[in-house]
Amino acid sequence: MRTLTIVTLAAAVAAAGPLAAQQVASAATGTTPNAAAPNAAAPNGTAPNGGAAADSGGKPTATAPAKASNLPPIQLQRLRPADQRGINVFETPKDDPTPYTGFKLGFGAAFTQQFQGLGQSNTAAPNVVNGVNTNQLVSIGHGPNNAVANAYVGAQLAKGIRVSMTAYLSARHHNEAWVKDGYLQVDESPLDVPALNTLMQYVTIKAGHFEINYGDAHFRRTDNGNAMYNPLVGNYILDAFVPQIGGEVYLRGRGLARGAFVMGGVTNGEEKGMVQKATQRSPAFLGKVGIDRQLTTDVRARLTGSWYGQSKAANQVLFSGDRAGSRYYSVITNSTDETATAWTGAVQPFSGPTGPLHAVVVNPFLKYKGLEYFGNFEQAKGRLATETTLRTITQVVNEVTLRGLGDDVYLSGRYNTVSGQLAGITNDVSVKRYQVGGGWFVTPTILTKLEWVNQKYVDFPSKDIRNGAQFKGFMLEGTVAF
């Protein structure tokens, strides 16, 4: 009941967001929303304020009313839209067509729910503890998962300077409200100094508690209540996603170097602020280099490489930082606690106190008209604090999406494999998943999609619950974001 109440209130606040932003902007400029100047000239022979126009003989003529838009207005600079317009947007562009007209306050929200139709099995040998076989999978059937929701608050503080915050109002792992991130992004100098103005034509600075820019997959994944950017339902098996506290600095190319960029960043290496356990943790460093070019009207190509490094962590979260949890509920587990087992179906090879961790990923993206290819080629080396040797884990993802009818409908397929060494297992193991499905944008803010998923676990020990494990079936998902 508490979650439902929170979501309902959030929807009401978010729905009023564009009006609130308009009112705040009006207060700053001293104008009335949607008011036209009394004697303003009107295009196409229409009268000011949408009234009837007059022909050359002074007789009134009927005018067609303007078509209402299903798209919320973009009011903050360099902010990725939460709706369909945010698809295939990676780093926010340096050049932004949104004009600066003074301080503005914006709100948004996203809501998602699934109907799950999965079945599962395994071949693990019984492991009886206190009369209970801990290798027996929990019984599941078909049914809806709990709805999840995000709330967004942003403000344009000055020209080229904005602040953003995301809150999880409800999530699989956190039923209570949880602030995911909040950060400041600076794209223009707050001081009117010629040298700084020139520098900021190339530089972007992000500081605060934010989703780190390691790899490109985090731009295409489902983020709790917002599933607009993910063409399928589930995220990757090895899901590199985490908000951390720190800063990132971007240098962007212009002219012949247009579309190229370099990024360097440093964070606290933990998902939350921490002053304790100082000897168990260290800063994390990350970098990224890439190029993104619209080669012709029909062809876009992008290629990036990213790296992440940390010498030790009190709680390593590069591959376990998602507080939302997996979309595949209660699979390959013997627990009925959905919160404690929020990441079922995922692989988290370096979670908890760790020694060194180093990860690299290469992401190609190619788009020809409505046909898209996205790849993820990733390798991580690290160890838990209790281990003495490094382990290697590798992930390969190939995804193809075909969009049509003005990009309002699409088909998509993804093949995802993870292989390598997991803690406590002497041999290499692998997890393989394919997903096929499609979606329909009912409006730019409403998306429904259907997925068939099949995931298998290979070469796990006989006493491991994942031995011979498999889950497969369909997922139906609906999402609203604005």
C-alpha positions as CSV (number, residue, x, y, z in Angstrom):
1,M,0.0,0.0,0.0
2,R,2.8,2.4,0.9
3,T,4.5,1.8,-2.5
4,L,1.3,2.3,-4.4
5,T,0.7,5.6,-2.6
6,I,4.1,6.8,-3.4
7,V,3.8,5.9,-7.0
8,T,0.4,7.6,-7.3
9,L,1.7,10.8,-5.7
10,A,4.8,10.7,-7.9
11,A,2.7,10.4,-11.0
12,A,0.5,13.3,-10.1
13,V,3.6,15.5,-9.4
14,A,5.4,14.4,-12.6
15,A,2.3,14.9,-14.7
16,A,2.2,18.5,-13.5
17,G,5.9,18.9,-14.3
18,P,5.8,20.7,-17.7
19,L,3.3,23.2,-16.3
20,A,5.4,23.8,-13.2
21,A,8.5,24.3,-15.3
22,Q,6.5,26.8,-17.5
23,Q,5.3,28.7,-14.5
24,V,8.8,28.9,-13.0
25,A,10.2,30.2,-16.3
26,S,7.3,32.7,-16.5
27,A,8.1,34.0,-13.1
28,A,11.7,34.5,-14.1
29,T,10.8,36.3,-17.3
30,G,7.7,38.1,-16.1
31,T,5.4,36.6,-18.8
32,T,2.2,34.6,-18.6
33,P,2.3,31.0,-19.9
34,N,1.0,30.6,-23.5
35,A,0.1,34.3,-23.7
36,A,0.8,36.0,-27.0
37,A,1.5,39.7,-27.5
38,P,-1.8,41.4,-28.3
39,N,-0.6,42.8,-31.6
40,A,1.8,40.0,-32.6
41,A,1.9,39.1,-36.2
42,A,0.5,35.6,-36.9
43,P,1.7,33.2,-39.7
44,N,-0.4,31.8,-42.5
45,G,-3.1,34.4,-42.1
46,T,-4.1,33.3,-38.6
47,A,-5.0,35.8,-35.9
48,P,-3.1,36.2,-32.7
49,N,-4.1,33.7,-29.9
50,G,-5.6,31.3,-32.4
51,G,-8.7,33.4,-33.2
52,A,-10.3,33.7,-36.7
53,A,-8.4,35.3,-39.4
54,A,-9.7,37.8,-41.9
55,D,-9.4,37.7,-45.7
56,S,-8.5,40.6,-47.9
57,G,-12.2,41.7,-47.8
58,G,-12.3,41.8,-44.1
59,K,-14.5,38.6,-43.8
60,P,-13.6,36.1,-41.1
61,T,-12.2,32.8,-42.3
62,A,-12.1,29.5,-40.3
63,T,-8.7,28.2,-39.2
64,A,-7.8,24.6,-38.3
65,P,-6.7,24.2,-34.7
66,A,-3.1,23.3,-34.0
67,K,-2.5,19.6,-33.6
68,A,-1.9,18.6,-30.0
69,S,1.4,17.0,-29.3
70,N,1.9,13.8,-27.3
71,L,5.5,14.8,-26.5
72,P,6.4,16.8,-23.4
73,P,8.4,19.9,-24.2
74,I,12.2,19.7,-23.7
75,Q,13.0,22.5,-21.3
76,L,16.4,21.7,-19.8
77,Q,19.6,21.9,-21.9
78,R,21.6,18.7,-22.7
79,L,19.2,16.4,-20.9
80,R,18.4,13.0,-22.5
81,P,14.7,12.7,-22.9
82,A,13.1,9.9,-20.9
83,D,10.8,8.9,-23.7
84,Q,11.2,7.5,-27.2
85,R,13.4,10.5,-28.2
86,G,16.1,9.2,-25.9
87,I,16.7,6.0,-27.8
88,N,20.3,5.8,-29.3
89,V,21.4,8.8,-27.3
90,F,24.7,8.2,-25.5
91,E,26.7,11.0,-24.0
92,T,24.5,14.2,-24.0
93,P,25.5,16.3,-27.1
94,K,27.8,19.3,-26.6
95,D,25.7,21.4,-29.0
96,D,22.1,21.6,-27.9
97,P,19.3,23.4,-29.8
98,T,17.4,24.1,-26.5
99,P,17.7,27.8,-25.9
100,Y,18.5,29.2,-22.5
101,T,15.7,31.5,-21.3
102,G,16.4,31.6,-17.6
103,F,16.0,29.3,-14.6
104,K,13.7,26.4,-15.1
105,L,12.5,23.5,-13.0
106,G,11.5,20.2,-14.6
107,F,9.9,17.0,-13.4
108,G,9.4,13.6,-14.9
109,A,8.6,10.0,-14.1
110,A,8.8,6.4,-15.4
111,F,6.7,3.4,-14.6
112,T,7.1,-0.3,-15.6
113,Q,5.5,-3.6,-15.0
114,Q,5.9,-7.1,-16.4
115,F,3.9,-10.3,-16.8
116,Q,6.3,-13.2,-16.3
117,G,5.8,-16.6,-18.0
118,L,9.0,-18.4,-17.2
119,G,9.7,-22.0,-16.3
120,Q,13.0,-23.4,-14.9
121,S,14.9,-26.7,-14.2
122,N,18.3,-27.9,-13.0
123,T,20.2,-31.2,-12.5
124,A,22.1,-30.3,-9.3
125,A,22.7,-33.2,-6.9
126,P,20.7,-32.8,-3.6
127,N,22.4,-30.8,-0.9
128,V,20.3,-31.4,2.3
129,V,20.8,-29.0,5.1
130,N,18.6,-29.3,8.2
131,G,16.3,-31.6,6.3
132,V,15.9,-29.1,3.3
133,N,17.4,-29.7,-0.1
134,T,19.0,-26.3,-0.8
135,N,19.6,-27.2,-4.5
136,Q,15.9,-27.6,-5.2
137,L,14.6,-24.6,-7.2
138,V,11.7,-22.6,-5.8
139,S,8.4,-23.3,-7.6
140,I,7.3,-20.5,-9.9
141,G,4.4,-20.0,-12.3
142,H,3.0,-17.3,-14.5
143,G,1.9,-14.0,-13.1
144,P,2.6,-10.2,-12.8
145,N,5.7,-8.8,-11.2
146,N,5.6,-5.8,-8.9
147,A,5.4,-2.4,-10.6
148,V,8.5,-0.2,-10.3
149,A,8.8,3.6,-10.7
150,N,11.3,6.4,-11.1
151,A,11.0,10.1,-10.4
152,Y,13.1,12.7,-12.1
153,V,13.8,16.3,-10.9
154,G,16.0,18.7,-12.8
155,A,16.9,22.4,-12.9
156,Q,18.5,24.7,-15.4
157,L,20.6,26.8,-13.0
158,A,22.4,28.9,-15.6
159,K,23.3,28.8,-19.3
160,G,24.9,25.4,-19.9
161,I,24.7,24.4,-16.2
162,R,22.1,22.0,-14.9
163,V,21.5,19.7,-12.0
164,S,19.6,16.4,-12.1
165,M,18.3,13.8,-9.6
166,T,16.8,10.4,-10.1
167,A,14.9,8.6,-7.3
168,Y,13.6,5.0,-7.3
169,L,10.2,5.3,-5.8
170,S,9.8,1.5,-5.8
171,A,12.2,-1.3,-7.0
172,R,12.6,-5.0,-6.6
173,H,15.5,-4.6,-4.2
174,H,14.2,-1.5,-2.5
175,N,10.5,-1.3,-1.8
176,E,11.1,2.1,-0.1
177,A,12.0,5.3,-2.0
178,W,15.7,5.3,-2.8
179,V,17.7,8.2,-4.4
180,K,19.8,6.7,-7.2
181,D,21.8,9.8,-8.2
182,G,22.2,13.6,-8.2
183,Y,24.8,15.5,-10.1
184,L,25.8,18.8,-11.6
185,Q,26.8,19.1,-15.3
186,V,28.6,22.1,-16.7
187,D,28.9,22.8,-20.4
188,E,29.4,26.5,-20.4
189,S,31.5,28.9,-18.3
190,P,29.6,30.5,-15.4
191,L,32.1,33.5,-15.8
192,D,32.0,35.5,-19.0
193,V,35.8,35.2,-19.6
194,P,36.8,34.8,-23.3
195,A,39.4,32.1,-22.5
196,L,37.0,30.1,-20.4
197,N,34.2,30.5,-23.0
198,T,36.5,29.1,-25.6
199,L,37.6,26.2,-23.4
200,M,34.1,25.2,-22.6
201,Q,33.3,24.8,-26.3
202,Y,35.3,21.6,-26.0
203,V,34.9,20.6,-22.3
204,T,32.1,19.0,-20.3
205,I,32.4,18.5,-16.5
206,K,30.2,16.2,-14.5
207,A,30.4,16.1,-10.7
208,G,28.4,14.5,-7.9
209,H,26.8,11.1,-7.4
210,F,26.1,9.8,-10.9
211,E,25.9,6.7,-13.2
212,I,29.6,6.3,-14.3
213,N,30.3,6.3,-18.0
214,Y,31.9,2.9,-18.3
215,G,31.0,1.3,-21.6
216,D,28.0,2.1,-23.8
217,A,25.6,-0.7,-22.6
218,H,24.4,1.4,-19.7
219,F,22.9,3.8,-22.2
220,R,20.7,1.0,-23.6
221,R,19.7,-0.9,-20.5
222,T,16.5,-0.8,-18.4
223,D,16.9,1.5,-15.4
224,N,14.3,0.3,-12.9
225,G,11.1,2.2,-13.9
226,N,12.4,3.3,-17.3
227,A,12.5,0.6,-19.9
228,M,12.3,2.9,-23.0
229,Y,16.0,2.5,-24.2
230,N,16.2,-1.3,-23.9
231,P,14.6,-3.0,-27.0
232,L,14.2,-6.2,-24.9
233,V,13.2,-6.9,-21.3
234,G,16.2,-8.2,-19.4
235,N,19.6,-6.5,-19.1
236,Y,22.9,-8.2,-19.7
237,I,24.0,-11.3,-17.7
238,L,27.1,-9.3,-16.6
239,D,25.5,-5.9,-16.0
240,A,28.1,-3.1,-15.6
241,F,26.1,-0.3,-14.0
242,V,26.7,1.7,-10.9
243,P,26.3,5.2,-9.5
244,Q,29.4,6.4,-7.7
245,I,30.6,9.7,-6.2
246,G,33.2,11.6,-8.1
247,G,33.8,13.5,-11.3
248,E,34.2,13.0,-15.0
249,V,35.8,15.5,-17.5
250,Y,35.1,15.2,-21.3
251,L,37.2,16.7,-24.1
252,R,35.1,16.8,-27.4
253,G,36.3,17.3,-30.9
254,R,35.2,19.9,-33.4
255,G,35.9,20.4,-37.1
256,L,37.7,17.4,-38.5
257,A,37.6,15.8,-35.1
258,R,33.8,16.2,-34.8
259,G,32.2,13.3,-33.0
260,A,35.4,12.2,-31.3
261,F,35.8,12.5,-27.5
262,V,38.0,11.5,-24.6
263,M,36.9,11.1,-21.0
264,G,38.7,10.7,-17.7
265,G,37.2,10.3,-14.3
266,V,37.8,9.4,-10.7
267,T,35.3,8.2,-8.1
268,N,35.2,6.9,-4.6
269,G,34.8,3.3,-5.9
270,E,31.8,2.6,-3.8
271,E,28.1,3.0,-4.4
272,K,27.5,5.3,-1.5
273,G,29.5,7.7,0.6
274,M,31.8,6.1,3.1
275,V,34.4,7.3,5.7
276,Q,34.8,4.0,7.5
277,K,36.8,0.9,6.4
278,A,39.5,3.3,5.0
279,T,42.1,0.6,4.7
280,Q,39.8,-1.7,2.7
281,R,39.0,0.8,-0.1
282,S,40.6,3.0,-2.7
283,P,39.6,5.4,-5.4
284,A,38.5,4.1,-8.8
285,F,39.7,5.5,-12.1
286,L,38.0,5.2,-15.4
287,G,38.5,6.4,-18.9
288,K,36.8,6.3,-22.3
289,V,37.7,7.2,-25.9
290,G,35.4,7.1,-28.8
291,I,34.0,8.5,-32.0
292,D,30.3,8.9,-33.1
293,R,29.6,10.1,-36.7
294,Q,26.5,10.5,-38.8
295,L,28.3,9.5,-42.0
296,T,25.3,10.0,-44.3
297,T,21.6,10.6,-43.9
298,D,21.1,6.9,-43.5
299,V,24.3,5.7,-41.9
300,R,25.6,6.3,-38.3
301,A,28.7,4.7,-36.9
302,R,30.0,4.7,-33.4
303,L,33.0,3.0,-31.7
304,T,34.1,3.4,-28.1
305,G,36.5,1.8,-25.7
306,S,36.3,2.1,-21.9
307,W,38.4,0.9,-18.9
308,Y,37.9,0.8,-15.1
309,G,40.5,0.2,-12.5
310,Q,40.5,0.0,-8.7
311,S,43.1,-1.5,-6.3
312,K,40.6,-2.5,-3.5
313,A,37.0,-2.0,-2.5
314,A,35.1,-2.4,0.8
315,N,32.1,-3.4,-1.5
316,Q,32.9,-3.9,-5.1
317,V,29.8,-2.8,-7.2
318,L,30.9,-2.4,-10.8
319,F,28.9,-5.5,-11.8
320,S,26.5,-5.5,-8.8
321,G,25.6,-1.8,-8.4
322,D,22.0,-2.0,-9.8
323,R,19.6,-1.4,-6.8
324,A,16.6,-2.2,-9.1
325,G,17.3,-5.9,-9.6
326,S,16.8,-8.4,-12.4
327,R,13.6,-8.5,-14.5
328,Y,13.6,-12.3,-14.2
329,Y,12.0,-13.0,-10.8
330,S,12.8,-16.0,-8.6
331,V,14.8,-18.0,-11.3
332,I,17.6,-20.5,-10.4
333,T,17.3,-20.0,-6.6
334,N,15.8,-21.9,-3.7
335,S,14.8,-18.7,-1.8
336,T,11.3,-17.2,-1.8
337,D,12.7,-13.8,-0.7
338,E,12.5,-11.7,-3.8
339,T,14.4,-8.8,-2.2
340,A,17.3,-10.8,-1.0
341,T,17.6,-12.6,-4.4
342,A,16.9,-9.5,-6.5
343,W,19.6,-10.3,-9.1
344,T,18.4,-13.8,-10.1
345,G,19.6,-14.6,-13.6
346,A,22.6,-12.3,-13.4
347,V,26.3,-13.1,-12.8
348,Q,28.2,-11.0,-10.3
349,P,31.7,-12.3,-10.2
350,F,33.4,-9.7,-8.0
351,S,30.8,-8.6,-5.4
352,G,31.7,-7.6,-1.8
353,P,35.1,-6.8,-0.4
354,T,37.7,-7.2,-3.2
355,G,41.3,-6.8,-4.1
356,P,42.2,-5.3,-7.4
357,L,39.7,-5.1,-10.3
358,H,40.5,-4.1,-13.9
359,A,37.9,-4.1,-16.6
360,V,37.8,-3.1,-20.3
361,V,35.0,-3.0,-22.8
362,V,34.7,-2.2,-26.5
363,N,31.3,-1.2,-28.0
364,P,30.6,-0.9,-31.7
365,F,27.3,0.6,-32.9
366,L,26.2,0.8,-36.5
367,K,22.8,2.1,-37.8
368,Y,21.6,1.9,-41.4
369,K,18.1,3.4,-41.7
370,G,16.0,1.3,-39.3
371,L,18.6,-1.5,-38.9
372,E,20.8,-1.3,-35.8
373,Y,23.7,-3.4,-34.6
374,F,25.2,-3.0,-31.1
375,G,28.1,-5.1,-29.7
376,N,29.6,-5.5,-26.2
377,F,33.0,-7.2,-25.9
378,E,34.2,-7.1,-22.3
379,Q,36.8,-8.6,-20.0
380,A,37.4,-8.2,-16.3
381,K,40.2,-9.4,-14.0
382,G,39.9,-9.3,-10.3
383,R,39.7,-11.2,-7.0
384,L,37.8,-11.2,-3.7
385,A,39.7,-9.9,-0.7
386,T,39.9,-13.5,0.6
387,E,41.4,-14.8,-2.7
388,T,45.1,-14.8,-3.6
389,T,44.9,-15.1,-7.4
390,L,43.2,-13.1,-10.0
391,R,40.2,-14.5,-12.0
392,T,39.1,-13.6,-15.5
393,I,35.6,-13.2,-16.7
394,T,34.6,-12.5,-20.3
395,Q,31.3,-11.3,-21.8
396,V,30.2,-11.1,-25.5
397,V,26.9,-9.5,-26.6
398,N,25.6,-9.2,-30.1
399,E,22.3,-7.4,-30.7
400,V,20.4,-6.6,-33.8
401,T,17.3,-4.4,-33.9
402,L,15.1,-3.5,-36.9
403,R,12.7,-0.5,-36.5
404,G,9.9,0.5,-38.9
405,L,6.8,2.5,-39.3
406,G,8.5,5.7,-38.2
407,D,10.5,3.7,-35.5
408,D,7.2,3.0,-33.7
409,V,7.5,-0.8,-34.0
410,Y,10.6,-3.0,-33.9
411,L,11.9,-6.5,-33.8
412,S,15.1,-7.3,-31.8
413,G,17.4,-10.2,-31.0
414,R,20.3,-10.6,-28.6
415,Y,22.8,-13.3,-27.9
416,N,24.7,-12.9,-24.6
417,T,27.4,-15.2,-23.3
418,V,29.5,-14.9,-20.1
419,S,32.4,-17.3,-19.4
420,G,35.3,-17.6,-17.0
421,Q,36.2,-18.3,-13.4
422,L,33.8,-17.7,-10.5
423,A,34.7,-17.8,-6.8
424,G,34.7,-21.2,-5.3
425,I,34.7,-23.1,-8.6
426,T,37.9,-24.5,-9.9
427,N,36.9,-24.9,-13.6
428,D,35.7,-22.4,-16.1
429,V,31.9,-22.1,-16.4
430,S,29.7,-20.3,-18.8
431,V,26.2,-18.8,-19.0
432,K,24.4,-18.4,-22.3
433,R,21.3,-16.5,-23.1
434,Y,19.3,-15.6,-26.2
435,Q,16.5,-13.1,-26.3
436,V,14.1,-12.4,-29.2
437,G,11.2,-10.0,-29.2
438,G,9.7,-6.8,-30.3
439,G,7.9,-3.7,-29.2
440,W,5.3,-1.0,-30.1
441,F,5.4,2.6,-29.2
442,V,1.7,3.3,-28.7
443,T,2.8,6.9,-28.2
444,P,6.3,8.4,-27.7
445,T,5.8,8.0,-24.0
446,I,4.1,4.5,-23.9
447,L,5.9,1.3,-24.9
448,T,4.8,-2.3,-24.8
449,K,7.1,-5.2,-25.6
450,L,7.2,-8.9,-25.7
451,E,10.3,-11.1,-25.2
452,W,11.2,-14.8,-25.4
453,V,14.2,-15.7,-23.3
454,N,16.2,-18.9,-22.9
455,Q,19.2,-19.0,-20.5
456,K,21.4,-22.0,-19.8
457,Y,24.2,-22.6,-17.2
458,V,27.1,-24.8,-18.5
459,D,29.8,-26.7,-16.6
460,F,28.8,-25.8,-13.1
461,P,29.7,-28.4,-10.4
462,S,27.2,-31.1,-9.5
463,K,26.6,-29.7,-6.0
464,D,26.0,-26.2,-7.3
465,I,22.3,-25.2,-7.7
466,R,23.2,-23.9,-11.2
467,N,24.3,-27.3,-12.4
468,G,22.4,-28.0,-15.6
469,A,20.2,-25.1,-14.9
470,Q,17.9,-23.4,-17.4
471,F,15.1,-21.0,-17.4
472,K,13.0,-20.0,-20.5
473,G,9.7,-18.5,-21.4
474,F,8.1,-15.2,-22.3
475,M,8.0,-11.7,-20.7
476,L,5.4,-9.1,-21.4
477,E,6.3,-5.6,-20.4
478,G,4.7,-2.2,-20.4
479,T,6.4,1.1,-19.6
480,V,5.5,4.8,-19.5
481,A,8.1,7.5,-19.3
482,F,8.1,11.3,-19.6
